């Protein structure tokens, strides 16, 4: 007897596809709140929000249906993409 992760994933995808507009509204609301507290980071917040929306549509099975958005990944203006710091083991 075990956990059927495939079934759980399908149920989650179904819920996302039926409620993706509400989830997007929540992302927009959270983004607005974050920008009100950390306005100097608005570009990073917008970037993270867009990535979350893209992941939402991908998980909901909409990845080819939206037609909007940008193809591929864009390098962000946040700086170099190297290691975040020494590992110090």
Secondary structure in CASP SS format (residue, H / E / C, confidence):
PFRMAT SS
TARGET T0000
AUTHOR 0000-0000-0000
METHOD secondary structure of the structure
MODEL  1
X C 1.00
X C 1.00
X C 1.00
X C 1.00
X H 1.00
X H 1.00
X H 1.00
X H 1.00
X H 1.00
X H 1.00
X H 1.00
X H 1.00
X H 1.00
X H 1.00
X H 1.00
X H 1.00
X H 1.00
X H 1.00
X H 1.00
X H 1.00
X H 1.00
X H 1.00
X H 1.00
X H 1.00
X H 1.00
X H 1.00
X H 1.00
X H 1.00
X H 1.00
X H 1.00
X H 1.00
X H 1.00
X H 1.00
X H 1.00
X H 1.00
X H 1.00
X H 1.00
X C 1.00
X H 1.00
X H 1.00
X H 1.00
X H 1.00
X H 1.00
X H 1.00
X H 1.00
X H 1.00
X H 1.00
X H 1.00
X H 1.00
X H 1.00
X H 1.00
X H 1.00
X H 1.00
X H 1.00
X H 1.00
X H 1.00
X H 1.00
X H 1.00
X H 1.00
X C 1.00
X C 1.00
X C 1.00
X C 1.00
X C 1.00
X C 1.00
X C 1.00
X C 1.00
X C 1.00
X C 1.00
X C 1.00
X C 1.00
X C 1.00
X C 1.00
X C 1.00
X C 1.00
X C 1.00
X C 1.00
X C 1.00
X C 1.00
X C 1.00
X C 1.00
X C 1.00
X C 1.00
X C 1.00
X C 1.00
X C 1.00
X C 1.00
X C 1.00
X C 1.00
END
